[in-house]
Amino acid sequence: MKPKHILIALAAFPALAGAALAKEETGALACVTDKWDEKEVAKGHKLADWAGRCVGVPDDPASPKYTEDCAIKYEFMPDESWKASGTCTFTFPGGDTMQDSVEEGSHLTDYIYKITGGTGKYKGASGGGTYKCESLSETLCGGRFKGTVDLP
């Protein structure tokens, strides 16, 4: 059997792989700002706390839509570079949750998320990917995500 055929067999029969396979997810993302608390700690050096809610709508109609509650800390430097990190909790229909950590910054084209666990169906989940959410107004952003979800 050629390697290509082995991969097709593993995709068709996940039990042959010895563990669950990653499911690729892509979709739309829309977020609203609930809190933006910015403080200037030195000339041109600012820290900000952001809290917001998002809706994720996967491209695959069989994948569930979900909401997210996020908290992210931003740091803006005098040279106009910036970076941020935080966490989000995804809530799916039925109440199962999944958590991730996020990294944003002026040094990144697309921002990074890493799945760190969950509850119910998502207990032990891992994976991650990239996202971008562009400002549409002072309190709204819209964008896309792409990544994988690995379930045990």
C-alpha positions, 0 to 999 in steps of 0.5 A: 500500500502506498503512503497516500492509500494509508492516509486515506485508510486512516481517514476512513477508519480513525480507529486504525490510527490509534487515536482520534484524528484532527478535524479541520475547521474554518469559518466566520468570527464576529466579536463585540467589545464589552470592556476596554480598560486602557492605562498609560504607564509611561509616555507612549507605553500603554496597557489595556484589558479587553473583554468581549464576546464572539460568535463562531460560525463554521463553514461546515454546516454539520459543525455546531455554531458556538459563542466565546467569552474572552479576556485579553491583555494588550501592551502597546509600546512607544515604537508603535509595536504591540502584543497581546495574550489571553484566553477564551471559553467556547460554549457549544449548544448543550453546554459543553465548553472548550478553552483556548489561549490566544496570541496577537501582535503587530509582529503577526499576520494572523493571530494564533490560538491553542486549544487547552482543554474543555468539558463534555465532548471536548474534555481533553481537546487540543489543537489550534490554528489562526484567526483574524478579526478586523475592527468594523467599529469601536466595539465590533470586529469581524473575521475568519478562523482556520485550525484543527480540533483534536478530540481524544 
